């Protein structure tokens, strides 16, 4: 028996913000709390049908302290006029703004007003019952914050503070508590560190493997970020089988998707804040956008690929599971070239962090790849939604990407659901073909509650759910978005789980597993015909045929879920396999040497070597 010494510390970890930074932090925090209070009261007093919003999202630029102070003062004035019964809160916030703007402020005095404002906000909107897990001291020198939780000893001091804040947020979420005023200030100090470029050091969850997750179809709960911070991340039940996805959604009702991209890159600062809050509870992802070209695509590829690679690298550095790029305004060969460059240039864990390529099923795509022209004599257009979707699979796989997304936005807004546009046979086929190619899969655009079962019963890995259809108020006239609707997340997940437990839902997860085994080469030869039968039954919505396949494949179902990195799980499946497809894909004399190389790479934890050996036998 030996005694193990944990390489973590259980002692206070702290950070300090000097007076100038502290004053700016206080003003910015008040602005965010005003917006949160506004959203809360709007949800209470308006419905989606009575909500109006004339002004669209405004991009914020760099602000001096005086400019930030002026902006927040105006926001507080507008809030007081909209909600005249909130005199206590308005008075408390106004006292802080008055104290912090004096020529020679006493930060101690400002701190007293700041704490009183946080108490007023908490008493009105977020009561907390537990003792604080963080302590804050506000002096004329600035703000000092301490958190007394386990944290990794190998990280820098500021990174240890971020790790402790993530743990604090998880503890509060798991116990159903809100933050105390001191904890709220400590979290804002963590935001300040993130904004200064300190990276989040904690472990992060990933997508995992198709067919081998406890939840096959993840709900990609989507928001520009503020809604996540005020809603998604506050409840543990909001995060099971969820990807917390951050992208800008609002575009109004009078703009075509050609002139204004429906989805756009969110604030990188907000993405990092969301990641800090989510911690280890769920994967986090973000969106980059469609490429920006100067003149011809050929002339732009160097700048575009490296600009996008830099953006993706920055986002992934904080522990995101995925970044997504839109493939538009290019031919197929240009798309392969751009995406392949991104797959090479983006700095990431190549075996855990996912690069996703998004294809719009309503935008025709010219297939000018040399192998196609060699057969047809000329480039050919993919014009139907099915053709575009299947070509997207081929492009993503050829470029070395990990995930293919099919998007159904058009010029109408809100969007018609993509599953309605594609029809059941096509959605099942697209997911099936992508899984055979080793890709994760995703549908987006127009999802409402009634559409969720249509996606779940395809076995798709994720569905993008957010915006005006289901998670935001929207002004019906202008298309401008209003408050986030966090209470709808529980309903979304309930519909998803019920659909997954149906005959077709269980059959879809089984097909996803069989297709993954097919790609890996670890599928038993006798199971391959049953895989095709199950695919056909799901295309037809045949519950009897699907049930028959489920009953015929208990040995596949009983394999259980992956609990390790996908590459290593694949290796273990290969090393414990019998008469599988992989034996047919390589020369018989190479089989035992290949297994020996896989076994050796696995023992050395050599992911790069393992990937090379395994992909030599993949589909």
C-alpha positions as CSV (number, residue, x, y, z in Angstrom):
1,X,0.0,0.0,0.0
2,X,1.4,3.4,-1.0
3,X,0.3,6.9,-0.2
4,X,-0.3,9.2,-3.2
5,X,0.4,12.9,-3.0
6,X,-1.9,14.9,-5.2
7,X,-0.1,17.5,-7.3
8,X,-2.7,20.1,-6.5
9,X,-3.0,22.8,-3.8
10,X,-5.8,23.4,-1.3
11,X,-4.8,26.9,-0.4
12,X,-6.1,30.3,-1.5
13,X,-5.1,31.4,-5.0
14,X,-5.4,35.1,-5.7
15,X,-5.2,37.9,-8.3
16,X,-4.9,41.6,-8.0
17,X,-6.2,44.4,-10.2
18,X,-4.8,47.9,-9.8
19,X,-7.1,50.8,-9.2
20,X,-7.4,51.9,-12.8
21,X,-8.3,48.4,-13.9
22,X,-10.6,48.0,-10.9
23,X,-12.6,51.1,-11.8
24,X,-13.1,50.0,-15.4
25,X,-14.1,46.5,-14.2
26,X,-16.8,48.0,-11.9
27,X,-18.3,50.1,-14.7
28,X,-18.3,47.3,-17.2
29,X,-19.8,44.9,-14.7
30,X,-22.7,47.3,-14.0
31,X,-23.4,47.5,-17.7
32,X,-23.6,43.7,-18.0
33,X,-25.9,43.5,-15.0
34,X,-28.2,46.2,-16.4
35,X,-28.5,44.1,-19.6
36,X,-29.2,41.0,-17.6
37,X,-31.9,42.7,-15.4
38,X,-33.5,44.1,-18.6
39,X,-33.7,40.7,-20.2
40,X,-35.1,39.2,-17.0
41,X,-37.9,41.8,-16.7
42,X,-38.6,41.6,-20.4
43,X,-39.2,37.9,-20.2
44,X,-41.6,38.5,-17.2
45,X,-43.6,41.3,-18.8
46,X,-43.6,40.6,-22.5
47,X,-44.3,37.6,-24.7
48,X,-42.6,36.8,-28.0
49,X,-45.6,38.3,-29.8
50,X,-45.7,41.6,-27.9
51,X,-41.9,42.1,-27.8
52,X,-40.5,44.9,-30.0
53,X,-36.9,46.0,-30.7
54,X,-36.1,48.8,-33.2
55,X,-32.3,48.9,-32.7
56,X,-30.2,46.0,-34.0
57,X,-26.9,44.7,-32.4
58,X,-24.2,47.4,-32.2
59,X,-20.6,46.6,-32.4
60,X,-18.6,47.9,-29.5
61,X,-15.2,49.5,-30.0
62,X,-12.4,50.3,-27.7
63,X,-13.5,52.6,-25.0
64,X,-11.7,54.8,-22.5
65,X,-12.9,54.7,-19.0
66,X,-14.8,57.9,-19.5
67,X,-16.5,56.5,-22.6
68,X,-17.5,53.3,-20.8
69,X,-18.9,55.4,-17.9
70,X,-21.0,57.5,-20.2
71,X,-22.3,54.5,-22.1
72,X,-23.3,52.6,-18.9
73,X,-24.9,55.8,-17.5
74,X,-27.1,56.1,-20.6
75,X,-28.0,52.4,-20.4
76,X,-29.1,52.8,-16.8
77,X,-31.2,55.9,-17.7
78,X,-32.9,53.9,-20.5
79,X,-33.5,51.0,-18.1
80,X,-35.0,53.3,-15.5
81,X,-37.5,54.7,-18.1
82,X,-38.5,51.2,-19.3
83,X,-38.9,49.8,-15.8
84,X,-40.1,52.6,-13.5
85,X,-40.7,50.2,-10.6
86,X,-37.0,49.3,-10.3
87,X,-36.1,52.4,-8.2
88,X,-34.1,50.6,-5.6
89,X,-31.8,48.9,-8.2
90,X,-31.5,52.1,-10.3
91,X,-30.6,54.1,-7.2
92,X,-27.9,51.6,-6.1
93,X,-26.3,51.5,-9.6
94,X,-26.4,55.3,-9.9
95,X,-24.6,55.6,-6.6
96,X,-21.7,53.5,-7.9
97,X,-21.5,55.5,-11.1
98,X,-21.5,58.7,-9.1
99,X,-18.7,57.4,-6.7
100,X,-16.5,56.0,-9.4
101,X,-16.4,59.1,-11.6
102,X,-15.0,61.6,-9.2
103,X,-11.7,63.3,-10.1
104,X,-9.9,61.7,-7.1
105,X,-12.0,58.8,-6.2
106,X,-11.6,56.7,-3.1
107,X,-11.9,53.2,-4.4
108,X,-12.8,52.1,-0.9
109,X,-15.9,54.3,-1.0
110,X,-16.7,53.1,-4.5
111,X,-16.3,49.5,-3.3
112,X,-18.9,50.0,-0.7
113,X,-21.4,51.3,-3.2
114,X,-20.4,48.5,-5.6
115,X,-21.1,45.8,-3.0
116,X,-24.4,47.5,-2.2
117,X,-25.4,47.4,-5.9
118,X,-24.5,43.7,-6.2
119,X,-26.6,43.0,-3.1
120,X,-29.5,44.9,-4.6
121,X,-29.2,43.0,-7.9
122,X,-28.9,39.6,-6.0
123,X,-31.9,40.4,-3.8
124,X,-34.0,41.2,-6.9
125,X,-32.9,38.5,-9.3
126,X,-30.6,35.8,-7.9
127,X,-30.8,35.0,-4.2
128,X,-27.9,32.9,-2.9
129,X,-28.0,30.7,0.2
130,X,-24.5,29.3,0.6
131,X,-21.4,30.8,2.3
132,X,-19.0,32.4,-0.1
133,X,-16.2,30.4,-1.8
134,X,-14.3,33.6,-2.7
135,X,-13.3,36.7,-0.8
136,X,-12.6,40.1,-2.2
137,X,-10.8,43.1,-0.7
138,X,-11.3,46.6,-2.3
139,X,-8.8,49.2,-1.2
140,X,-7.5,52.4,-2.8
141,X,-4.8,50.2,-4.4
142,X,-7.3,48.1,-6.3
143,X,-9.2,44.8,-6.1
144,X,-7.7,41.6,-4.6
145,X,-9.6,38.4,-4.9
146,X,-9.0,35.0,-3.3
147,X,-10.5,31.6,-4.1
148,X,-9.8,28.7,-1.8
149,X,-10.2,25.6,-4.0
150,X,-8.0,22.9,-5.5
151,X,-6.0,24.1,-8.4
152,X,-3.1,22.7,-10.5
153,X,0.3,23.5,-9.2
154,X,2.0,23.5,-12.6
155,X,0.0,26.4,-14.0
156,X,1.0,30.1,-13.6
157,X,-0.5,32.1,-10.8
158,X,-3.1,33.8,-13.0
159,X,-4.0,30.5,-14.7
160,X,-4.4,28.9,-11.3
161,X,-6.9,31.6,-10.5
162,X,-8.8,30.9,-13.7
163,X,-8.9,27.2,-12.9
164,X,-10.1,27.9,-9.4
165,X,-12.9,30.2,-10.8
166,X,-14.0,27.5,-13.2
167,X,-14.2,25.1,-10.3
168,X,-16.1,27.6,-8.2
169,X,-18.6,28.1,-11.0
170,X,-19.1,24.3,-11.4
171,X,-19.6,23.9,-7.7
172,X,-22.3,26.6,-7.7
173,X,-24.0,25.1,-10.8
174,X,-23.9,21.6,-9.4
175,X,-25.5,22.7,-6.1
176,X,-28.1,24.9,-7.8
177,X,-26.7,28.1,-6.1
178,X,-26.1,31.5,-7.5
179,X,-23.0,33.6,-6.9
180,X,-22.5,35.7,-3.8
181,X,-21.4,39.3,-4.4
182,X,-17.7,38.5,-3.6
183,X,-17.8,35.6,-6.0
184,X,-19.4,37.7,-8.7
185,X,-16.5,40.2,-8.3
186,X,-13.9,37.4,-8.4
187,X,-15.5,36.1,-11.6
188,X,-15.2,39.6,-13.1
189,X,-11.5,39.6,-12.1
190,X,-11.2,36.4,-14.1
191,X,-12.8,38.0,-17.1
192,X,-10.2,40.8,-16.8
193,X,-7.4,38.2,-16.9
194,X,-8.9,36.5,-19.9
195,X,-9.2,39.8,-21.7
196,X,-5.5,40.4,-21.1
197,X,-4.7,37.1,-22.9
198,X,-4.4,34.6,-20.0
199,X,-5.5,31.2,-21.3
200,X,-7.8,28.9,-19.5
201,X,-5.7,25.9,-18.3
202,X,-8.4,23.4,-17.3
203,X,-9.3,20.1,-19.1
204,X,-12.0,20.3,-21.7
205,X,-14.7,17.8,-23.0
206,X,-14.8,16.9,-26.7
207,X,-17.3,15.6,-29.2
208,X,-16.3,12.0,-28.8
209,X,-17.1,9.3,-31.4
210,X,-20.2,8.8,-33.5
211,X,-22.3,5.9,-32.1
212,X,-20.1,5.6,-28.9
213,X,-21.4,8.6,-26.9
214,X,-24.0,8.2,-24.1
215,X,-26.0,10.7,-26.2
216,X,-25.8,10.3,-30.0
217,X,-27.4,13.6,-31.0
218,X,-26.0,16.6,-29.1
219,X,-28.2,19.7,-28.9
220,X,-25.9,22.5,-30.0
221,X,-27.4,25.3,-27.9
222,X,-26.5,28.4,-29.9
223,X,-26.2,32.0,-28.8
224,X,-23.9,35.0,-29.3
225,X,-22.8,34.3,-25.7
226,X,-24.6,36.7,-23.4
227,X,-27.6,34.3,-23.2
228,X,-25.2,31.4,-22.3
229,X,-23.7,33.4,-19.5
230,X,-27.1,34.5,-18.1
231,X,-28.9,31.2,-18.7
232,X,-27.3,28.1,-20.2
233,X,-24.4,27.8,-17.8
234,X,-26.4,28.3,-14.7
235,X,-28.0,24.8,-14.5
236,X,-26.3,21.5,-14.7
237,X,-29.3,19.9,-16.3
238,X,-28.8,22.3,-19.3
239,X,-25.5,20.8,-20.2
240,X,-26.1,17.0,-20.5
241,X,-25.7,15.9,-24.1
242,X,-25.2,19.5,-25.1
243,X,-22.6,21.5,-27.1
244,X,-22.5,25.1,-25.9
245,X,-22.1,26.8,-29.3
246,X,-21.2,30.5,-29.6
247,X,-22.0,32.4,-32.8
248,X,-23.6,35.7,-33.8
249,X,-27.2,35.0,-35.2
250,X,-29.1,38.2,-35.7
251,X,-29.5,39.5,-39.3
252,X,-32.9,41.1,-39.6
253,X,-35.7,40.3,-42.1
254,X,-34.7,42.5,-45.0
255,X,-31.3,41.2,-45.9
256,X,-30.5,38.3,-48.3
257,X,-28.0,35.7,-47.1
258,X,-25.8,36.7,-50.1
259,X,-25.4,40.3,-48.9
260,X,-25.2,39.4,-45.2
261,X,-24.0,36.1,-43.8
262,X,-26.7,34.5,-41.6
263,X,-24.2,33.4,-39.0
264,X,-21.1,35.3,-38.1
265,X,-18.1,35.1,-35.8
266,X,-18.9,36.0,-32.2
267,X,-16.8,38.1,-29.8
268,X,-13.7,36.2,-28.9
269,X,-13.8,37.7,-25.4
270,X,-17.3,36.4,-24.9
271,X,-16.3,32.9,-26.2
272,X,-13.6,32.7,-23.6
273,X,-16.0,33.8,-20.9
274,X,-18.5,31.1,-21.9
275,X,-15.7,28.5,-21.9
276,X,-14.6,29.6,-18.4
277,X,-18.2,29.1,-17.1
278,X,-18.9,25.8,-18.9
279,X,-15.6,24.2,-17.6
280,X,-15.7,20.4,-17.8
281,X,-19.5,20.1,-18.0
282,X,-19.9,20.2,-21.8
283,X,-17.9,20.8,-25.0
284,X,-17.8,24.4,-26.2
285,X,-17.7,25.4,-29.9
286,X,-17.6,28.5,-32.0
287,X,-18.1,29.8,-35.6
288,X,-15.6,31.6,-37.8
289,X,-17.6,32.3,-41.0
290,X,-17.4,32.2,-44.7
291,X,-14.1,33.2,-46.4
292,X,-13.3,36.8,-47.2
293,X,-11.8,37.1,-50.7
294,X,-9.8,39.9,-52.4
295,X,-10.5,39.5,-56.1
296,X,-10.1,35.9,-57.2
297,X,-10.2,33.0,-54.9
298,X,-6.7,31.9,-56.0
299,X,-5.2,35.3,-55.1
300,X,-6.9,35.2,-51.7
301,X,-6.2,31.7,-50.5
302,X,-2.9,32.6,-48.7
303,X,-4.4,35.5,-46.7
304,X,-7.7,33.9,-46.1
305,X,-6.4,30.5,-45.0
306,X,-3.9,32.0,-42.6
307,X,-6.3,34.7,-41.2
308,X,-8.9,32.0,-40.5
309,X,-6.2,29.7,-39.1
310,X,-5.1,32.4,-36.7
311,X,-8.7,33.0,-35.6
312,X,-9.3,29.3,-35.1
313,X,-6.0,28.8,-33.2
314,X,-6.9,31.6,-30.8
315,X,-10.3,30.2,-30.0
316,X,-9.1,26.6,-29.6
317,X,-6.3,27.6,-27.3
318,X,-8.8,28.1,-24.5
319,X,-10.1,24.6,-24.8
320,X,-12.9,24.7,-27.3
321,X,-13.9,21.4,-28.8
322,X,-14.6,22.7,-32.3
323,X,-14.5,25.7,-34.7
324,X,-16.6,25.8,-37.8
325,X,-15.9,27.4,-41.2
326,X,-18.5,28.0,-44.0
327,X,-17.7,26.8,-47.5
328,X,-19.2,29.3,-50.0
329,X,-18.2,31.3,-53.0
330,X,-15.7,28.6,-54.1
331,X,-15.6,25.7,-56.4
332,X,-15.0,22.2,-55.0
333,X,-11.3,22.1,-55.8
334,X,-10.8,25.5,-54.3
335,X,-12.7,24.4,-51.2
336,X,-10.5,21.4,-50.8
337,X,-7.4,23.5,-51.1
338,X,-8.6,26.1,-48.5
339,X,-9.8,23.6,-46.0
340,X,-6.7,21.4,-46.4
341,X,-4.6,24.4,-45.7
342,X,-6.6,25.2,-42.5
343,X,-6.3,21.5,-41.4
344,X,-2.5,22.0,-41.7
345,X,-2.2,25.5,-40.2
346,X,-4.6,25.5,-37.3
347,X,-2.7,24.8,-34.0
348,X,-4.7,22.3,-32.0
349,X,-4.9,18.8,-30.6
350,X,-5.5,17.1,-34.0
351,X,-7.1,14.0,-32.3
352,X,-9.5,15.8,-30.0
353,X,-10.3,19.3,-31.3
354,X,-12.6,19.3,-34.3
355,X,-12.5,21.4,-37.5
356,X,-16.0,21.6,-39.1
357,X,-16.9,22.5,-42.7
358,X,-20.4,24.0,-43.2
359,X,-22.2,23.6,-46.6
360,X,-25.4,25.4,-47.4
361,X,-27.8,23.0,-49.2
362,X,-29.4,25.9,-51.1
363,X,-26.2,27.2,-52.7
364,X,-25.2,25.2,-55.8
365,X,-21.5,24.1,-55.9
366,X,-19.3,23.6,-59.0
367,X,-17.5,20.3,-58.8
368,X,-14.3,20.9,-60.7
369,X,-12.0,18.4,-58.9
370,X,-9.6,16.8,-61.4
371,X,-10.9,13.2,-60.7
372,X,-14.4,14.4,-61.6
373,X,-13.3,16.2,-64.8
374,X,-11.3,13.1,-65.9
375,X,-14.6,11.1,-65.9
376,X,-17.2,13.6,-67.1
377,X,-14.9,15.7,-69.4
378,X,-15.9,18.9,-67.7
379,X,-16.8,20.3,-64.3
380,X,-20.4,19.5,-63.1
381,X,-22.7,21.4,-60.9
382,X,-24.2,20.0,-57.7
383,X,-27.6,21.7,-57.8
384,X,-30.0,19.6,-55.8
385,X,-29.9,19.6,-52.0
386,X,-28.9,16.0,-52.0
387,X,-26.1,16.5,-54.4
388,X,-24.7,19.5,-52.5
389,X,-24.9,17.6,-49.2
390,X,-23.1,14.5,-50.6
391,X,-20.4,16.7,-52.2
392,X,-19.9,18.4,-48.9
393,X,-19.0,15.0,-47.4
394,X,-16.5,14.3,-50.1
395,X,-14.9,17.7,-49.8
396,X,-14.6,17.6,-45.9
397,X,-13.1,14.1,-46.0
398,X,-10.6,15.0,-48.8
399,X,-9.4,18.1,-46.9
400,X,-8.7,16.3,-43.7
401,X,-11.6,17.9,-41.8
402,X,-13.4,16.1,-38.9
403,X,-17.0,17.2,-39.3
404,X,-19.5,18.2,-42.0
405,X,-22.4,20.5,-41.4
406,X,-25.4,20.9,-43.6
407,X,-27.1,24.3,-43.2
408,X,-30.5,25.2,-44.6
409,X,-30.7,29.0,-44.4
410,X,-32.1,30.9,-47.3
411,X,-33.4,34.5,-47.8
412,X,-36.5,33.9,-45.8
413,X,-36.3,34.6,-42.1
414,X,-36.8,32.8,-39.8
415,X,-35.5,29.8,-41.7
416,X,-37.5,26.8,-42.7
417,X,-36.2,23.7,-40.9
418,X,-33.5,21.9,-42.8
419,X,-35.0,18.5,-42.2
420,X,-38.2,19.6,-43.8
421,X,-36.3,20.8,-46.8
422,X,-34.2,17.6,-47.3
423,X,-36.9,15.0,-46.5
424,X,-36.3,11.9,-44.3
425,X,-34.6,9.6,-46.9
426,X,-32.0,12.3,-47.8
427,X,-31.2,13.3,-44.2
428,X,-30.6,9.6,-43.2
429,X,-28.5,9.1,-46.3
430,X,-26.3,12.2,-45.7
431,X,-25.6,11.2,-42.1
432,X,-24.9,7.6,-43.1
433,X,-22.5,8.5,-45.9
434,X,-20.6,11.0,-43.7
435,X,-20.3,8.5,-40.8
436,X,-18.9,5.9,-43.3
437,X,-16.3,8.5,-44.1
438,X,-15.4,8.9,-40.5
439,X,-16.9,12.4,-40.2
440,X,-19.0,13.9,-37.4
441,X,-22.3,15.3,-38.7
442,X,-24.6,18.3,-38.0
443,X,-27.8,19.9,-39.2
444,X,-28.6,23.6,-38.7
445,X,-31.3,26.1,-39.6
446,X,-34.9,26.5,-38.5
447,X,-35.2,24.0,-35.7
448,X,-38.3,24.2,-33.6
449,X,-39.5,21.7,-31.0
450,X,-41.5,19.7,-33.6
451,X,-38.5,19.2,-35.8
452,X,-36.1,17.8,-33.2
453,X,-37.4,14.1,-33.6
454,X,-36.8,14.3,-37.4
455,X,-33.1,15.0,-36.8
456,X,-32.6,12.6,-33.8
457,X,-33.9,9.7,-35.8
458,X,-31.2,10.2,-38.5
459,X,-28.4,9.5,-36.0
460,X,-26.9,13.0,-36.7
461,X,-24.2,14.0,-34.1
462,X,-25.5,17.5,-33.5
463,X,-28.3,19.9,-34.3
464,X,-28.0,23.6,-34.1
465,X,-30.7,25.1,-32.0
466,X,-30.9,28.8,-31.2
467,X,-32.1,32.2,-32.2
468,X,-35.6,33.4,-32.9
469,X,-37.1,30.1,-33.6
470,X,-36.7,28.6,-30.2
471,X,-34.3,30.4,-27.8
472,X,-34.7,34.2,-28.3
473,X,-37.5,36.7,-28.4
474,X,-37.7,38.4,-31.8
475,X,-39.4,41.5,-33.1
476,X,-41.6,40.1,-35.9
477,X,-41.3,43.3,-37.9
478,X,-37.6,44.1,-37.7
479,X,-36.2,40.6,-37.0
480,X,-34.1,42.0,-34.2
481,X,-33.5,39.6,-31.3
482,X,-34.5,40.0,-27.7
483,X,-33.8,38.2,-24.5
484,X,-32.5,34.6,-24.3
485,X,-35.0,32.0,-23.1
486,X,-33.1,29.5,-20.9
487,X,-36.2,27.7,-19.7
488,X,-36.7,26.3,-23.2
489,X,-33.4,24.3,-22.9
490,X,-35.0,21.7,-20.6
491,X,-37.9,21.3,-23.1
492,X,-35.4,20.9,-26.0
493,X,-33.5,18.2,-24.2
494,X,-36.7,16.4,-23.1
495,X,-37.9,16.2,-26.7
496,X,-34.4,15.0,-27.8
497,X,-34.2,12.3,-25.1
498,X,-37.7,11.1,-25.8
499,X,-36.9,10.8,-29.5
500,X,-33.6,9.0,-28.9
501,X,-35.5,6.4,-26.8
502,X,-37.9,5.6,-29.6
503,X,-37.4,2.6,-31.9
504,X,-36.2,4.8,-34.7
505,X,-34.0,6.8,-32.3
506,X,-32.3,3.7,-30.9
507,X,-32.0,2.3,-34.5
508,X,-30.3,5.6,-35.6
509,X,-27.7,5.4,-32.8
510,X,-27.1,1.8,-33.7
511,X,-26.5,2.7,-37.4
512,X,-24.2,5.5,-36.3
513,X,-22.2,2.9,-34.4
514,X,-22.2,0.4,-37.2
515,X,-21.1,3.1,-39.7
516,X,-18.3,4.1,-37.4
517,X,-17.1,0.5,-37.1
518,X,-17.3,0.3,-40.9
519,X,-15.0,3.3,-41.3
520,X,-12.6,2.0,-38.7
521,X,-12.5,-1.5,-40.3
522,X,-13.5,-3.0,-36.9
523,X,-17.0,-4.2,-38.1
524,X,-17.5,-7.9,-38.2
525,X,-18.0,-9.1,-41.8
526,X,-21.3,-10.8,-40.9
527,X,-22.7,-7.5,-39.5
528,X,-22.2,-5.5,-42.7
529,X,-25.3,-6.8,-44.5
530,X,-27.4,-6.0,-41.4
531,X,-25.9,-2.5,-41.4
532,X,-27.3,-1.9,-44.9
533,X,-30.7,-3.3,-44.0
534,X,-30.9,-1.0,-41.0
535,X,-30.0,2.0,-43.1
536,X,-32.8,1.2,-45.5
537,X,-35.3,0.7,-42.7
538,X,-34.5,4.1,-41.2
539,X,-34.7,5.8,-44.6
540,X,-38.3,4.4,-44.9
541,X,-39.2,5.1,-41.3
542,X,-39.8,1.4,-40.9
543,X,-40.1,0.7,-37.2
544,X,-40.7,-3.1,-37.6
545,X,-37.6,-3.4,-39.8
546,X,-35.6,-1.3,-37.4
547,X,-36.7,-3.3,-34.4
548,X,-35.6,-6.5,-36.2
549,X,-32.1,-5.1,-36.7
550,X,-31.8,-4.0,-33.1
551,X,-32.7,-7.5,-32.0
552,X,-30.2,-9.0,-34.4
553,X,-27.3,-6.9,-33.2
554,X,-27.1,-7.1,-29.4
555,X,-23.4,-7.8,-29.5
556,X,-22.8,-4.3,-31.1
557,X,-25.1,-2.5,-28.7
558,X,-23.5,-4.1,-25.7
559,X,-20.1,-2.7,-26.5
560,X,-20.8,0.3,-24.3
561,X,-19.7,3.9,-24.7
562,X,-16.2,5.3,-25.2
563,X,-14.6,6.6,-22.1
564,X,-11.2,7.5,-23.6
565,X,-9.8,9.6,-26.4
566,X,-11.4,8.4,-29.7
567,X,-8.1,7.3,-31.3
568,X,-7.2,5.0,-28.4
569,X,-10.7,3.6,-28.3
570,X,-10.4,2.8,-32.0
571,X,-7.1,1.0,-31.4
572,X,-8.6,-1.1,-28.6
573,X,-11.5,-2.1,-30.8
574,X,-9.0,-3.2,-33.5
575,X,-6.8,-5.2,-31.1
576,X,-9.8,-7.1,-29.7
577,X,-11.4,-7.7,-33.1
578,X,-12.1,-11.0,-34.9
579,X,-13.0,-11.4,-38.5
580,X,-13.4,-7.8,-39.4
581,X,-13.4,-5.6,-42.5
582,X,-9.9,-4.3,-41.8
583,X,-8.5,-7.8,-42.8
584,X,-10.0,-7.4,-46.2
585,X,-8.6,-3.9,-46.7
586,X,-4.9,-4.8,-46.3
587,X,-2.7,-7.6,-47.5
588,X,-3.0,-10.7,-45.4
589,X,0.8,-10.8,-44.7
590,X,0.6,-7.2,-43.3
591,X,-2.2,-8.0,-40.7
592,X,-0.2,-9.2,-37.8
593,X,2.7,-6.7,-38.3
594,X,0.0,-3.9,-38.4
595,X,-1.5,-5.1,-35.1
596,X,2.0,-5.2,-33.5
597,X,2.6,-1.6,-34.6
598,X,-0.8,-0.5,-33.2
599,X,-0.1,-2.3,-30.0
600,X,3.3,-0.7,-29.7
601,X,2.1,2.8,-30.4
602,X,-0.8,2.4,-27.9
603,X,1.7,1.3,-25.2
604,X,3.8,4.4,-25.9
605,X,0.8,6.7,-26.0
606,X,2.0,7.8,-29.4
607,X,-1.1,9.4,-31.0
608,X,0.6,10.4,-34.2
609,X,1.9,7.0,-35.0
610,X,-1.4,5.4,-34.0
611,X,-3.3,7.7,-36.3
612,X,-1.1,6.7,-39.2
613,X,-1.5,3.0,-38.6
614,X,-5.3,3.2,-38.1
615,X,-6.1,5.4,-41.0
616,X,-4.3,3.1,-43.3
617,X,-7.2,0.7,-42.8
618,X,-10.0,3.1,-42.6
619,X,-12.7,3.4,-45.3
